[in-house]
Amino acid sequence: MSRAIQITAYGGPEQLKLAELPVGEPGPGEIRIRHVACGLNFIDVYQRTGLYANPLPLTLGMEGAGIVEAVGEGVTHLRVGDRAAYASQPPGAYCERRVMPAKCVVQLPEGIAFDTAAGMMLKGLTAQYLLNKTRPVEGLEPGDFVLFHAAAGGVGLIACQWAKALGLQLIGTAGSAAKCQLALEHGAAHAIDYSREDFVARVKEITGGKGVKVVYDSVGKDTFEKSLDCLRPFGLMACFGNASGPVPPFYPGNLGPKGSLYLTRQTLFTHIATRESTQKMADDLFGMVLAGKVKIRIDQRYPLAEAATAHRELEARKTTGSTVLVP
Ligand SMILES: NC(=O)c1ccc[n+]([C@@H]2O[C@H](COP(=O)([O-])OP(=O)(O)OC[C@H]3O[C@@H](n4cnc5c(N)ncnc54)[C@H](OP(=O)(O)O)[C@@H]3O)[C@@H](O)[C@H]2O)c1
């Protein structure tokens, strides 16, 4: 049996209930993992509210780190006793132990602590594919400007550091002066408090009127339209989240007069669809962390049983960096 946080109906944080669930043995292509730490991500909120629908009852959570307890038939890249970490579908990480597909689980290097891993797999692999693979048609060169919303959040602080390592000038937005300061301390070249400042005007000012090559927008509804106005011709609007709500239906004709812009909606799960791509991206992330180029900040820790409090804080924009749940 394993303690787990489940929902039986979509709704607010009050739906998160502690349950005792059977665990069982891994089948072909699966492992059983005992979590040392689990990650909290904004996608958990979308799954809790039903914005992203899943069959109910549902144990939430897409990110974790721990020890491999059992290995199913055909799994060759993991052994019993291995330190391991993952960002993976299906949801189910908010628990002590689970059986799950082995495909997206990788061995965790000795130099990376379990809670660090639980705070970085989903967010760090996202920063990896955004900055390295989600690029404008004209490419990205050192010195280029990009705009990254919610820069003091979990994905945001990793992206600030990674962008700096790539030589990019990341302009970060965040909802307070303290969060802006945090983004700057983590490598953002500029920071805009979008709760007080007009971020379009500030981006124009910073880039000498030219605009940025890419906007990485996970805020969604509140920033989408204005983000388009921050792009230079042929720029890329990379939507990857809905923290403020989903973007309403959009008319592609609007992209023409704004400078023949490109629009994409990215999701990590396309990038980690195979074991090979997951391992390659994870190796890149581990390399950045072990080299000290990307530091993972765990600014909030909660016992697993207090997952509802963690959700409330995340939705109230009270968190910075990564949050872990400790089973
Ligand atoms: N598509 C993908 O592959 C993928 C993968 C990972 C994450 N994501 C997305 O990336 C975003 C960041 O994820 P995360 O887990 O690291 O979360 P996070 O950035 O730590 O938290 C979300 C942040 O969004 C900002 N925000 C703006 N408007 C908001 C609103 N109305 N309500 C709540 N927050 C609001 C807040 O920062 P400020 O107060 O500074 O505005 C808040 O701290 C999320 O939208 C998530 O869904 C997408």
The ligand as an SDF file (V2000), in Angstrom:
LIG
                    3D

 48 52  0  0  0  0  0  0  0  0999 V2000
    3.9940   23.0290  -22.1250 N   0  0  0  0  0  0  0  0  0  0  0  0
    4.9700   22.5290  -21.3770 C   0  0  0  0  0  0  0  0  0  0  0  0
    5.7430   21.6950  -21.8340 O   0  0  0  0  0  0  0  0  0  0  0  0
    5.1250   22.9890  -19.9760 C   0  0  0  0  0  0  0  0  0  0  0  0
    5.9900   22.3450  -19.1020 C   0  0  0  0  0  0  0  0  0  0  0  0
    6.1890   22.8700  -17.8340 C   0  0  0  0  0  0  0  0  0  0  0  0
    5.5090   23.9990  -17.4350 C   0  0  0  0  0  0  0  0  0  0  0  0
    4.6410   24.5860  -18.2890 N   0  0  0  0  0  0  0  0  0  0  0  0
    3.9430   25.8240  -17.9190 C   0  0  0  0  0  0  0  0  0  0  0  0
    4.9030   26.7490  -17.5110 O   0  0  0  0  0  0  0  0  0  0  0  0
    4.3540   27.5770  -16.5100 C   0  0  0  0  0  0  0  0  0  0  0  0
    5.2630   27.5860  -15.3190 C   0  0  0  0  0  0  0  0  0  0  0  0
    5.1570   26.3440  -14.6360 O   0  0  0  0  0  0  0  0  0  0  0  0
    5.7020   26.1800  -13.1630 P   0  0  0  0  0  0  0  0  0  0  0  0
    5.2120   24.8730  -12.6770 O   0  0  0  0  0  0  0  0  0  0  0  0
    7.1550   26.4740  -13.1660 O   0  0  0  0  0  0  0  0  0  0  0  0
    4.9130   27.3270  -12.3600 O   0  0  0  0  0  0  0  0  0  0  0  0
    5.4570   28.7090  -11.7750 P   0  0  0  0  0  0  0  0  0  0  0  0
    6.0680   29.5060  -12.8850 O   0  0  0  0  0  0  0  0  0  0  0  0
    6.2990   28.4430  -10.5930 O   0  0  0  0  0  0  0  0  0  0  0  0
    4.1150   29.3720  -11.3010 O   0  0  0  0  0  0  0  0  0  0  0  0
    3.3000   30.0490  -12.2220 C   0  0  0  0  0  0  0  0  0  0  0  0
    3.5910   31.5450  -12.2620 C   0  0  0  0  0  0  0  0  0  0  0  0
    2.8070   32.1280  -13.2940 O   0  0  0  0  0  0  0  0  0  0  0  0
    2.6020   33.4800  -12.9960 C   0  0  0  0  0  0  0  0  0  0  0  0
    1.2060   33.8600  -13.2200 N   0  0  0  0  0  0  0  0  0  0  0  0
    0.7840   34.8300  -14.0540 C   0  0  0  0  0  0  0  0  0  0  0  0
   -0.5340   34.9670  -14.0000 N   0  0  0  0  0  0  0  0  0  0  0  0
   -0.9820   34.0600  -13.1020 C   0  0  0  0  0  0  0  0  0  0  0  0
   -2.2710   33.7450  -12.5990 C   0  0  0  0  0  0  0  0  0  0  0  0
   -3.3850   34.3880  -13.0160 N   0  0  0  0  0  0  0  0  0  0  0  0
   -2.3720   32.7790  -11.6630 N   0  0  0  0  0  0  0  0  0  0  0  0
   -1.2960   32.1340  -11.2220 C   0  0  0  0  0  0  0  0  0  0  0  0
   -0.0350   32.3870  -11.6720 N   0  0  0  0  0  0  0  0  0  0  0  0
    0.1130   33.3510  -12.5930 C   0  0  0  0  0  0  0  0  0  0  0  0
    2.9980   33.6930  -11.5210 C   0  0  0  0  0  0  0  0  0  0  0  0
    4.2390   34.4240  -11.5080 O   0  0  0  0  0  0  0  0  0  0  0  0
    4.1930   36.0420  -11.4050 P   0  0  0  0  0  0  0  0  0  0  0  0
    3.5340   36.3620  -10.0950 O   0  0  0  0  0  0  0  0  0  0  0  0
    5.6080   36.4350  -11.4630 O   0  0  0  0  0  0  0  0  0  0  0  0
    3.3670   36.5030  -12.5560 O   0  0  0  0  0  0  0  0  0  0  0  0
    3.2050   32.3010  -10.9990 C   0  0  0  0  0  0  0  0  0  0  0  0
    4.1720   32.2480   -9.9800 O   0  0  0  0  0  0  0  0  0  0  0  0
    2.9420   27.0790  -16.2460 C   0  0  0  0  0  0  0  0  0  0  0  0
    2.0230   27.8120  -17.0150 O   0  0  0  0  0  0  0  0  0  0  0  0
    3.0140   25.6570  -16.7390 C   0  0  0  0  0  0  0  0  0  0  0  0
    1.7760   25.1430  -17.1140 O   0  0  0  0  0  0  0  0  0  0  0  0
    4.4330   24.1030  -19.5310 C   0  0  0  0  0  0  0  0  0  0  0  0
  1  2  1  0
  2  3  2  0
  2  4  1  0
  4  5  1  0
  4 48  2  0
  5  6  2  0
  6  7  1  0
  7  8  2  0
  8  9  1  0
  8 48  1  0
  9 10  1  0
  9 46  1  0
 10 11  1  0
 11 12  1  0
 11 44  1  0
 12 13  1  0
 13 14  1  0
 14 15  2  0
 14 16  1  0
 14 17  1  0
 17 18  1  0
 18 19  2  0
 18 20  1  0
 18 21  1  0
 21 22  1  0
 22 23  1  0
 23 24  1  0
 23 42  1  0
 24 25  1  0
 25 26  1  0
 25 36  1  0
 26 27  1  0
 26 35  1  0
 27 28  2  0
 28 29  1  0
 29 30  1  0
 29 35  2  0
 30 31  1  0
 30 32  2  0
 32 33  1  0
 33 34  2  0
 34 35  1  0
 36 37  1  0
 36 42  1  0
 37 38  1  0
 38 39  2  0
 38 40  1  0
 38 41  1  0
 42 43  1  0
 44 45  1  0
 44 46  1  0
 46 47  1  0
M  CHG  2   8   1  16  -1
M  END
$$$$
